[in-house]
């Protein structure tokens, strides 16, 4: 863990306000959390973080990872006339080729794409 992160403390009620953390520090905390296997509550308590702040960071960083691809515009799509395929192939601009079965849950596909974009 980055020594600068471990030395920081969070603001307590009525306590002094600390400088905000950088995007990189927030991302490092999120990575540490994913690897820890702990609950959000236990992780935040161990690292002196506010749970609400942690959830906010996670939401913002996930959204930031997804939106740039959305802002890029429309993608050209070509359809095969045969229509025999039982899957949809998605080419991500990161070089990842994803084959999704027809009828897959759209919410699951969205979560999967979001996770692939963060790696």
RAVEN-V513369 format. One record per helix or strand of 2 or more residues. SS is the DSSP state (h for helix, s for strand). FROM is the first residue (numbers start at 1). LEN is the number of residues. If there is no record, write none. Layout:
SS/FROM/LEN + SS/FROM/LEN
This chain:
h/3/5 + h/23/14 + h/40/8 + h/51/21 + s/87/5 + s/97/5 + h/106/12
